[in-house]
Amino acid sequence: MVTRSPKSASSRKKPAVRRNTSKAATTSDSPRAQLAGFIAKYSPEVAAEGRAVLAKVRRIVPGAVELVYDNFNWLVVGFCPSERASEAVLSVVFTPRWITLCFLQNGPTLSDPGGLLRGSGKKVRSLRLESAKDLDRPAVRSLIQEALARAVVPIDRVGRSRLIIRSVSAKQRPRRP
């Protein structure tokens, strides 16, 4: 009778990591190309509004590190001072029917006289955007500026912007209604 010793933990095969290999975006594409592929999964209307919202937020928050999560439920682009997701100040969330702007650090304590913010959590509040033009409204601009000013770690507005694909879920809910 031959007995074998159990394999050590370091010699066991690790499960294969599933990556997004769709034609829309592959891991060998640039981060911009991957993000474009993720956005292309949405309806033309949501995709167009999302691209417009991202362009405006990039102008409002120059120098931010953008962390992209194409997760099970949504596509999320966080605007951060560094590569640490916990430091994200804002995020743009693509859902199948609309785009949402999330205030991730001080949502409940932001000055919101117009009652625009939704949610009841301890940290996050959100604002459903009808269009990218909503970002030009004084009340919305004020919320964004206050969130940026009160960030735990400020975003260096003269720093170099970067786009980083952080996570792509192999299994996802449908991106179109």
BELSUL-V608224 format. One record per residue. N is the residue number from 1. PHI is phi in whole degrees, -180 to 180 (NA if undefined). PSI is psi as a letter, one per 40 degrees, with the letter a starting at -180 (NA if undefined). Layout:
BEGIN
N:PHI:PSI + N:PHI:PSI
END
This chain:
BEGIN
1:NA:h + 2:-104:h + 3:-109:h + 4:-113:i + 5:-79:i + 6:-63:i + 7:-68:i + 8:-71:i + 9:-60:d + 10:-75:d + 11:-95:e + 12:-70:i + 13:-72:h + 14:-89:i + 15:-63:i + 16:-68:h + 17:-84:h + 18:-86:h + 19:-116:i + 20:-71:h + 21:-118:f + 22:-69:i + 23:-66:d + 24:-66:d + 25:-159:h + 26:-120:i + 27:-67:e + 28:-85:e + 29:-72:i + 30:-66:i + 31:-57:d + 32:-62:d + 33:-67:d + 34:-64:d + 35:-61:d + 36:-59:d + 37:-66:d + 38:-64:d + 39:-66:d + 40:-64:e + 41:-71:e + 42:-87:i + 43:-60:i + 44:-56:d + 45:-68:d + 46:-66:d + 47:-62:d + 48:-64:d + 49:-64:d + 50:-62:d + 51:-62:d + 52:-67:d + 53:-63:d + 54:-59:d + 55:-61:d + 56:-69:d + 57:-64:d + 58:-61:d + 59:-72:d + 60:-74:d + 61:-122:g + 62:-66:i + 63:86:e + 64:-75:i + 65:-88:h + 66:-100:h + 67:-104:h + 68:-108:h + 69:-126:h + 70:-97:g + 71:-93:a + 72:-59:d + 73:-88:d + 74:-144:i + 75:-98:h + 76:-126:h + 77:-121:h + 78:-93:i + 79:-109:h + 80:-131:i + 81:-81:e + 82:-148:a + 83:-84:e + 84:-88:h + 85:-60:d + 86:-66:e + 87:-95:e + 88:-59:h + 89:-99:d + 90:-130:i + 91:-146:i + 92:-108:h + 93:-116:h + 94:-94:h + 95:-114:i + 96:-61:d + 97:-117:e + 98:-159:i + 99:-113:h + 100:-123:i + 101:-105:h + 102:-109:h + 103:-105:h + 104:-93:e + 105:-108:d + 106:-122:f + 107:-47:d + 108:-67:d + 109:-103:e + 110:-70:i + 111:-70:h + 112:-135:g + 113:-63:d + 114:-84:e + 115:63:f + 116:-79:d + 117:-79:i + 118:-112:i + 119:113:i + 120:-139:e + 121:-72:i + 122:-79:d + 123:-125:d + 124:-103:i + 125:-132:i + 126:-136:i + 127:-139:h + 128:-76:h + 129:-95:h + 130:-74:d + 131:-159:i + 132:-63:d + 133:-64:d + 134:-59:d + 135:-69:e + 136:-90:e + 137:-67:h + 138:-55:d + 139:-65:d + 140:-71:d + 141:-57:d + 142:-62:d + 143:-61:d + 144:-64:d + 145:-63:d + 146:-65:d + 147:-61:d + 148:-67:d + 149:-67:d + 150:-97:e + 151:-59:i + 152:-59:d + 153:-119:h + 154:-70:i + 155:-83:h + 156:-74:h + 157:-66:e + 158:-103:e + 159:-72:i + 160:-87:h + 161:-69:i + 162:-140:i + 163:-118:h + 164:-126:h + 165:-84:h + 166:-92:d + 167:-154:h + 168:-131:h + 169:-78:h + 170:-68:d + 171:-109:h + 172:-140:i + 173:-69:i + 174:-58:i + 175:-92:e + 176:-116:i + 177:-66:NA
END
